[in-house]
Every structure is written in C-alpha cells, then in structure tokens.
C-alpha cells in the first residue's frame, strides 16, 4: 500500500516474463563461472564418465524439444487471452498476463531453450575443459527437473486457462486485495479530507490519464520539508486531465522545483490499475456480468455469480471507519471511498441489463438487502437507495405480476410504484 514509486515500478518489472527467462538463461553462464572452481573437488571417476559428447547430446535434446513446447504454449496462452477478452472482459487481459503460474511455466520453457543455446555456445567457444563438463551436466539436469515440474503444473493449468470461472476468480482476487488494503487505511495513512484553505496552492496534472499509484512516504516527506499540509485530489482511480489539481498545498510559498517533486509522487498512466484502486476491480467484475447478459452470450447465471462475488467484496467495508491514531502521514488529507459509488458500480449496470430477468433481479435485491443491514450507515443507506432504483427498472421490465411481487418482497426498499 505504501510503496515508493521506485519499488512500485520494480514490482511491475518483476512481473514481466523476461525477468524469469533471463534468470534461467543465466544458469549457463553461472555454470561456466563455477565449473573451474568446483570440478577439482569432484571424484576422478565422475569426471571420466561424463565428457563433451554426453553434455552436447543432452543440450541438443533440450533445445529442440523446448522450442516446440514453448511455441505451443505461447499459442495456447494467446488463444486463452483472446477468448477471455472477447467472452469475459478486455480488462482481464492484464491480470491473465501477470498470472505467476502461467509466466513461470512459459519462462521455464523459453529459459531452458535459451539456456541450452548459451551452453552450446560456451562449449563451442572452448570455455570448458574435460574436467568441467560434469558441472555443466549437473546444471543441465537441474534445468530438466525445473522443466518437468513446469510441464506438470502447466498441464494442470490448461484445463481452466482463460475460462470464465478462472478469469472471474483472478479479477475477484485482485479486487479483494485492493479493497482489503484500502479498508485497512481508508485515508491512506493521513487525515480525512476537510475544507481546503483558500490560500492553498493547486498543483495540476500534466497529462490525461488515471492515477495508479501515490508515493505516500515521499509526498509526506516533501510536505514536512515545506512545512505544508497537502489536500489530495488525485487519489488512485481518479481521472486526471491537464490543469486538474492533483493536490492543494496549504502553504504560503512553494518553489517550482518542490511543486514538480510533489507532482512526481503521483503516477498518472493511460490505464487504470488494480493495485490501489478497489473501485476498478469492482467495475471490472460488473463488466463480466454485463457481458454475460448480452444477447450474444445470454448467461444470467454468470451474472448472479458476479453479484454474489460483489457482495463478498462490499462486505469488507468496515462497520465504522475511524482515522488512524496517530496518522502515519499527519500532513496529508485524503478523500475516502464512497459507499454509494462502490454500490452503484457493483450492481446498477447489472440491474439495468438484467431488468427483464427474474433470477438476476432477485440476486441483486437479495445482495442489497444484506448490505442494507450493514452496520455502516453510509453503506446501508446507499444499498436502500440503489434497491429502490432497481425496483423501478424491474417493475417496468418484468411482464408477470407474480415475478414483480417476488422481487419486491426480496428488496430492502419497496417504494417503487407498482
């Protein structure tokens, strides 16, 4: 939650597949480096049994087979991602791309192929003598063991790769992680937002995009140096445009360099991120249900499953939110999440697209009935308001009066016209 910008970018880089490929490929260079150090300590009989031909044969088999496996696996992954984007939601692609199990399998296959090529090149370059082949042979056996484990895990994963259930699970996991972190720190470690002083200096955004990350420790340190209080406007998930304030700094004077430094703590990118933005995860979950309710799919049961998942996410909302005492970042003032906005993103579009489907309307109203009993007054009131709005839609769309009565009976708000 409180990562610096550098660590946040480093984490994003670590999720890229080429990092794992590079690590496995580096085993060949590592073998070339340690072989002269290890080989003198090996038993003479072992050095006599394993020669260049044995190692070369093993590397040739590894390079040939891994190229075919990697090509096949990449084609399967691309097909699964295209299916998920077309049948679930395009926003799920990034989560599937960053899936550690898929990346580990593909990186192992490609890395083993590159390792074999590098090892063959090292042998042909004459960097090994007769005693060193035992070490390279042992490292190759280790790579083969990694490939075997990756193959078994990959076969298990192929059964649900790109499926609606698995993709929805990944979206829910990402949304739950972001929601949990935000509920632990509703004001991101600062004070609840208050009235911005008239003399506060606005620091505008320089580009269009979405706020994806805030380096809160760095921003707090800059506020301490300037003796200022910072009222954040650009929280994760906020849409920015040039001229719109990222923050207001309550201080008499502030140098341009310090303004630029403060603006640099807020990352504005072209796409929203799941990391610090629970509302985005809830929105993507709603998109899955909307796609399921489209005429091309006509899958209301997936929509009702999403409603249940949304309820689990919103149930993480605390019964009572109190500021952290003392605040971790006492000079920051942060607007909180709004329960009404989260409930609207979670259920309103589903209720609209499934207004004519009894099972969808019952699922929505039953979920809202649970939230209407939430100990948080804000959450309960938002649930009742959205329930009344959904009832207006269902009363118009449901053709049978008995269905309308069932929905009305399940609803916490029964004020819509009959």
C-alpha positions in Angstrom: 0.0 0.0 0.0 2.7 2.5 1.0 5.3 1.5 -1.6 7.7 4.1 -3.0 7.5 4.9 -6.7 10.8 3.1 -7.3 9.6 -0.1 -5.5 6.2 0.1 -7.3 7.9 0.2 -10.7 10.4 -2.5 -9.7 7.5 -4.8 -8.7 5.9 -4.1 -12.1 9.1 -5.0 -13.8 9.5 -8.2 -11.7 6.1 -9.4 -13.0 7.4 -9.3 -16.6 8.1 -12.7 -18.1 11.5 -11.7 -19.5 12.9 -11.4 -15.9 12.2 -15.1 -15.2 13.6 -16.1 -18.7 16.8 -14.2 -18.0 17.3 -15.8 -14.6 17.0 -19.4 -16.0 19.2 -18.5 -19.0 21.9 -17.2 -16.7 22.4 -20.7 -15.3 24.6 -21.4 -18.3 26.9 -18.5 -17.6 26.8 -19.4 -13.9 27.9 -23.0 -14.8 30.8 -21.6 -16.9 31.8 -19.4 -13.9 31.7 -22.0 -11.1 32.9 -25.0 -13.1 36.7 -24.3 -12.8 36.1 -23.8 -9.0 34.0 -27.0 -8.4 35.5 -29.5 -10.8 38.8 -30.1 -8.9 36.8 -31.3 -5.9 34.8 -33.9 -7.9 35.7 -37.6 -7.8 38.0 -38.6 -10.7 35.7 -41.4 -11.8 32.8 -39.0 -12.3 35.0 -36.7 -14.4 35.9 -39.7 -16.6 32.3 -40.9 -17.2 30.9 -37.5 -18.5 32.5 -36.0 -21.5 31.6 -33.3 -24.1 29.5 -35.7 -26.2 27.2 -36.6 -23.3 26.6 -33.0 -22.4 26.2 -31.9 -26.0 23.6 -34.7 -26.7 21.6 -33.6 -23.6 21.7 -30.0 -24.6 20.6 -30.8 -28.2 17.6 -32.7 -27.0 16.7 -29.9 -24.6 17.0 -27.1 -27.1 15.0 -29.0 -29.8 12.1 -30.0 -27.5 11.8 -26.8 -25.6 11.5 -24.7 -28.8 8.4 -26.8 -29.8 6.9 -26.8 -26.3 7.4 -23.0 -25.9 5.9 -22.3 -29.3 2.8 -24.5 -28.5 2.4 -22.9 -25.0 2.6 -19.4 -26.3 -0.1 -20.1 -28.9 -2.3 -21.6 -26.2 -1.8 -18.6 -24.0 -2.6 -16.1 -26.8 -5.8 -18.0 -27.6 -6.8 -18.1 -24.0 -6.3 -14.4 -23.6 -8.2 -13.6 -26.7 -11.1 -15.8 -25.5 -11.1 -14.1 -22.1 -11.0 -10.7 -23.7 -14.0 -11.4 -26.0 -16.1 -13.6 -23.7 -15.3 -12.1 -20.2 -13.9 -8.5 -20.4 -11.0 -6.9 -22.2 -9.8 -5.5 -18.8 -9.0 -9.1 -17.6 -6.1 -9.4 -20.1 -3.6 -7.7 -17.8 -4.4 -10.0 -14.9 -4.0 -13.1 -17.0 -0.8 -11.7 -18.5 0.6 -11.2 -14.9 -0.5 -14.6 -13.7 2.5 -16.1 -11.9 1.7 -19.7 -12.7 1.4 -19.1 -16.5 4.5 -16.9 -16.5 6.6 -19.4 -14.6 5.7 -22.2 -17.0 6.4 -20.2 -20.1 9.6 -18.7 -18.6 10.8 -22.1 -17.7 10.3 -23.4 -21.3 11.8 -20.4 -23.1 14.5 -20.1 -20.5 15.5 -23.7 -20.9 15.7 -23.3 -24.6 17.9 -20.2 -24.3 20.0 -21.9 -21.6 20.7 -24.8 -24.0 21.7 -22.4 -26.8 24.0 -20.4 -24.4 25.5 -23.6 -23.0 26.2 -25.0 -26.5 27.8 -21.7 -27.5 30.0 -21.7 -24.4 31.2 -25.3 -25.2 31.9 -24.4 -28.8 33.8 -21.3 -27.6 36.2 -23.6 -25.7 35.5 -22.2 -22.3 35.2 -25.7 -20.7 37.9 -28.3 -20.4 37.5 -32.0 -19.8 37.0 -31.7 -16.0 34.3 -29.0 -16.3 31.7 -31.0 -18.2 30.5 -32.7 -15.0 29.4 -29.3 -13.6 27.6 -28.4 -16.8 25.9 -31.8 -16.9 24.7 -31.3 -13.3 23.2 -27.9 -14.1 21.5 -29.3 -17.2 19.9 -32.0 -15.1 18.7 -29.3 -12.7 17.1 -27.4 -15.7 15.4 -30.6 -16.9 14.0 -31.1 -13.4 12.6 -27.5 -13.5 11.1 -28.2 -16.9 9.5 -31.4 -15.7 7.8 -29.6 -12.8 6.7 -26.8 -15.0 5.2 -29.2 -17.5 3.1 -30.9 -14.8 1.9 -27.6 -13.5 1.2 -26.3 -17.0 -0.9 -29.4 -17.9 -3.0 -28.9 -14.7 -3.5 -25.2 -15.5 -4.5 -25.7 -19.2 -7.8 -27.2 -18.0 -9.2 -23.8 -16.9 -6.8 -21.2 -18.6 -8.9 -18.3 -19.9 -12.2 -19.8 -18.7 -14.9 -17.5 -17.3 -14.7 -19.0 -13.8 -10.9 -18.7 -13.6 -10.8 -15.2 -15.1 -13.5 -14.1 -12.7 -11.5 -15.6 -9.8 -8.5 -13.6 -10.8 -10.4 -10.3 -11.0 -12.0 -11.0 -7.6 -8.6 -11.8 -6.1 -7.2 -8.5 -7.4 -10.2 -6.5 -6.2 -10.2 -8.2 -2.8 -6.5 -7.4 -2.3 -7.0 -3.7 -3.2 -10.2 -3.5 -1.1 -8.6 -5.1 1.9 -5.6 -2.7 1.8 -7.8 0.3 1.4 -10.1 -0.6 4.2 -7.1 -1.0 6.5 -6.1 2.6 5.6 -9.3 4.4 4.4 -7.4 7.7 4.3 -4.1 6.2 3.0 -2.5 6.9 6.4 -3.5 10.5 6.5 -6.4 12.6 7.9 -9.9 12.6 6.5 -10.2 15.3 3.8 -11.5 18.6 5.1 -12.1 22.0 3.7 -9.2 23.2 1.5 -7.9 26.6 2.6 -8.4 29.5 0.2 -4.6 30.2 0.1 -3.7 26.6 -0.8 -1.6 26.3 -3.9 -3.0 23.9 -6.6 -0.6 21.5 -8.3 -2.2 20.5 -11.6 -1.8 17.3 -13.6 0.3 17.5 -16.7 -1.4 14.8 -18.8 -4.6 12.9 -19.4 -4.9 9.5 -17.6 -5.7 7.8 -14.4 -3.9 7.9 -11.0 -2.5 4.5 -10.5 0.0 5.0 -7.6 1.0 7.5 -5.0 4.4 7.5 -3.3 2.9 8.5 0.1 6.1 8.3 2.2 7.9 10.6 -0.3 5.0 13.0 -0.5 4.7 13.2 3.2 8.5 13.9 3.5 8.2 16.7 1.0 5.3 18.2 3.0 7.4 18.1 6.1 10.3 19.8 4.4 8.0 22.6 3.1 6.1 22.9 6.4 2.8 22.4 4.4 -0.4 20.4 4.6 -1.4 18.6 1.4 -5.0 18.0 0.4 -5.0 15.2 -2.1 -7.4 15.3 -5.1 -5.7 12.7 -7.3 -6.3 9.5 -5.4 -5.9 6.1 -7.1 -8.6 5.7 -9.6 -9.2 9.4 -10.2 -9.3 10.5 -13.8 -6.9 13.4 -14.5 -6.5 15.9 -17.3 -4.1 18.8 -17.8 -5.0 21.6 -15.4 -7.0 19.5 -13.0 -5.4 19.7 -9.5 -3.6 16.6 -8.2 -3.4 18.2 -4.8 -3.7 21.5 -3.0 -0.7 22.5 -0.8 -1.6 24.7 2.2 1.5 26.8 2.4 2.3 30.5 1.8 5.1 29.9 -0.7 6.2 26.9 -2.7 9.1 26.8 -5.2 8.5 25.4 -8.7 11.1 22.6 -8.1 9.2 21.5 -5.0 5.9 21.6 -6.8 7.3 19.4 -9.5 8.7 17.0 -6.9 5.3 16.7 -5.3 3.6 16.2 -8.6 6.2 13.4 -9.4 5.0 11.3 -6.4 1.7 10.7 -8.2 1.8 8.3 -11.2 -0.7 9.2 -13.9 -0.9 6.5 -16.6 -3.1 5.8 -19.6 -4.8 2.8 -18.0 -6.2 2.1 -14.6 -4.5 -0.3 -12.2 -6.0 -2.8 -9.8 -3.2 -2.2 -7.3 -4.5 0.7 -5.2 -7.9 1.1 -6.8 -10.6 -1.2 -5.4 -13.3 0.6 -7.4 -11.7 -0.6 -10.6 -11.8 -4.2 -9.6 -15.5 -3.9 -8.7 -16.1 -2.1 -12.1 -14.4 -4.9 -14.0 -16.5 -7.5 -12.1 -19.6 -5.7 -13.2 -18.4 -5.7 -16.8 -18.1 -9.5 -16.6 -21.8 -9.7 -15.6 -22.8 -7.2 -18.3 -21.0 -9.2 -21.0 -22.7 -12.4 -19.7 -26.1 -10.7 -20.0 -25.5 -9.6 -23.6 -27.7 -11.2 -26.3 -24.6 -12.9 -27.8 -23.9 -14.9 -24.5 -27.2 -14.9 -22.6 -25.7 -16.3 -19.5 -27.7 -15.0 -16.5 -26.1 -17.5 -14.1 -22.7 -15.9 -14.5 -24.3 -12.6 -13.7 -25.8 -13.9 -10.5 -22.4 -15.4 -9.6 -20.8 -12.0 -10.1 -23.5 -10.4 -7.8 -22.5 -12.9 -5.1 -18.8 -12.0 -5.6 -19.6 -8.3 -5.4 -21.4 -8.8 -2.2 -18.3 -10.5 -0.7 -16.2 -7.6 -1.8 -18.5 -4.9 -0.4 -18.8 -6.9 2.9 -15.2 -5.9 3.5 -16.5 -2.4 4.1 -15.9 -1.7 7.9 -18.8 -1.1 10.2 -17.1 2.0 11.4 -14.2 3.9 9.9 -12.0 5.8 12.3 -8.9 7.7 11.4 -5.6 6.1 12.3 -4.2 7.5 15.6 -1.7 8.9 15.2 -1.8 9.2 11.4 1.2 7.7 9.6 1.3 10.8 7.4 0.0 13.6 9.5 0.4 16.3 6.8 -1.8 14.5 4.3 -5.6 14.9 3.9 -7.2 12.3 1.7 -10.8 11.9 0.5 -12.3 8.5 1.4 -14.0 5.9 -0.8 -17.7 6.5 -1.2 -20.0 3.6 -0.4 -22.6 4.9 -2.8 -20.1 4.9 -5.7 -19.0 1.4 -5.0 -22.5 0.0 -4.8 -23.5 1.8 -8.0 -20.5 0.3 -9.8 -21.2 -3.1 -8.4 -24.9 -3.5 -9.1 -26.5 -0.7 -11.0 -25.4 -1.8 -14.5 -26.2 -5.4 -13.8 -29.7 -4.4 -12.6 -30.1 -2.3 -15.8 -29.0 -5.0 -18.2 -30.9 -7.8 -16.4 -34.0 -5.9 -15.6 -36.2 -8.4 -17.5 -34.6 -11.5 -15.8 -36.2 -12.7 -12.6 -33.1 -14.5 -11.3 -30.8 -11.5 -11.8 -33.2 -9.1 -10.1 -33.7 -11.5 -7.2 -29.9 -11.8 -6.8 -29.4 -8.1 -6.9 -32.1 -7.3 -4.4 -31.1 -10.1 -2.0 -27.5 -8.8 -2.1 -28.7 -5.2 -1.5 -30.9 -6.5 1.4 -27.8 -7.9 3.1 -26.0 -4.6 2.6 -29.0 -2.6 3.9 -28.4 -4.3 7.3 -24.7 -3.3 7.2 -23.5 -1.7 10.5 -22.2 1.2 8.4 -25.0 3.8 8.0 -23.4 5.0 4.8 -23.3 1.6 3.2 -26.9 0.7 4.4 -28.4 3.9 3.1 -26.6 3.5 -0.3 -28.0 -0.1 -0.6 -31.6 1.0 0.1 -31.3 3.8 -2.5 -30.0 1.6 -5.2 -32.6 -1.0 -4.3 -35.4 1.5 -5.0 -33.7 2.4 -8.3 -33.5 -1.3 -9.3 -37.1 -1.8 -8.4 -38.2 0.9 -10.8 -36.5 -0.9 -13.6 -37.8 -4.4 -12.7 -41.3 -3.2 -12.3 -41.2 -1.9 -15.9 -39.4 -4.8 -17.4 -40.9 -7.9 -15.7 -44.0 -8.9 -17.5 -45.6 -11.2 -14.9 -47.0 -9.7 -11.8 -46.0 -12.7 -9.6 -42.4 -12.1 -10.6 -42.6 -8.4 -9.7 -44.0 -9.3 -6.3 -41.2 -11.8 -5.6 -38.6 -9.2 -6.5 -40.4 -6.6 -4.3 -40.5 -9.0 -1.4 -36.8 -9.6 -1.6 -35.9 -5.9 -1.8 -35.0 -3.8 1.2 -36.6 -0.7 -0.4 -40.2 -1.2 -1.5 -41.1 2.3 -2.5 -41.1 2.0 -6.3 -44.5 2.4 -7.9 -46.4 -0.8 -8.6 
